[in-house]
């Protein structure tokens, strides 16, 4: 598999616990756009760019895809925090 791009969505539960959902996007053989959910993780603390990047990296490491990262974008409801590699 070649490069993979990732998107992340941050939201709060009713109990005000923050989570990050990560989705992978790539072009499969036959030039077909493909997406898959990679994982969800609790975000401790604030929704700062460095905190979101750390949580995103944890999710990508667990999925064992850090060597295939092409780019990432994380959007928060109130502020947009971008982690771009």
C-alpha positions in Angstrom: 0.0 0.0 0.0 1.2 3.5 -0.8 0.6 6.7 1.1 -2.4 7.1 3.4 -4.1 10.3 4.3 -5.9 10.6 7.6 -8.7 12.8 8.9 -9.7 13.2 12.6 -12.9 14.4 14.1 -13.1 15.7 17.7 -16.2 15.7 19.8 -17.5 15.7 23.4 -19.8 13.2 24.9 -22.8 14.4 27.0 -20.6 14.0 30.0 -18.1 16.4 28.4 -15.5 13.7 27.7 -13.5 14.5 24.5 -12.8 11.8 21.8 -10.9 11.7 18.6 -12.1 9.5 15.7 -9.6 8.8 13.0 -10.3 7.7 9.4 -7.8 6.6 6.8 -8.1 7.4 3.1 -6.1 5.9 0.2 -6.3 4.9 -3.4 -6.5 1.1 -3.8 -5.3 -0.9 -6.9 -7.7 -0.1 -9.7 -7.7 3.5 -8.7 -10.6 3.3 -6.2 -10.9 5.8 -3.4 -11.1 3.8 -0.2 -11.7 4.9 3.4 -11.7 3.0 6.7 -12.1 3.9 10.4 -8.8 3.5 12.1 -9.8 4.1 15.7 -11.2 6.2 18.5 -9.4 7.5 21.5 -10.2 9.6 24.6 -8.5 13.0 24.6 -7.2 13.9 28.0 -6.9 17.6 28.8 -7.4 20.4 26.3 -8.0 20.3 22.5 -4.7 22.1 21.7 -2.8 21.3 18.5 0.0 19.5 20.3 -2.4 17.4 22.4 -4.4 16.4 19.3 -1.3 15.5 17.4 -0.1 13.3 20.3 -3.5 11.5 20.4 -3.5 11.1 16.6 0.0 9.7 16.6 -1.0 7.2 19.4 -4.0 6.0 17.2 -1.7 5.7 14.1 1.0 3.8 16.1 -1.6 1.3 17.4 -2.8 0.7 13.8 0.9 0.3 12.8 0.6 2.7 9.9 2.9 5.6 10.9 5.3 4.8 8.0 2.5 5.3 5.5 1.3 8.7 6.7 0.9 11.2 3.8 -1.0 13.9 5.6 -3.4 14.4 8.5 -6.1 17.0 9.3 -7.9 17.2 12.6 -10.9 19.5 13.0 -12.4 20.5 16.3 -15.9 21.9 16.7 -14.9 25.3 18.0 -11.4 25.7 16.8 -9.7 24.1 13.9 -6.4 22.5 14.9 -4.2 21.3 12.1 -1.5 18.6 12.4 0.1 18.3 9.1 3.1 16.2 8.2 
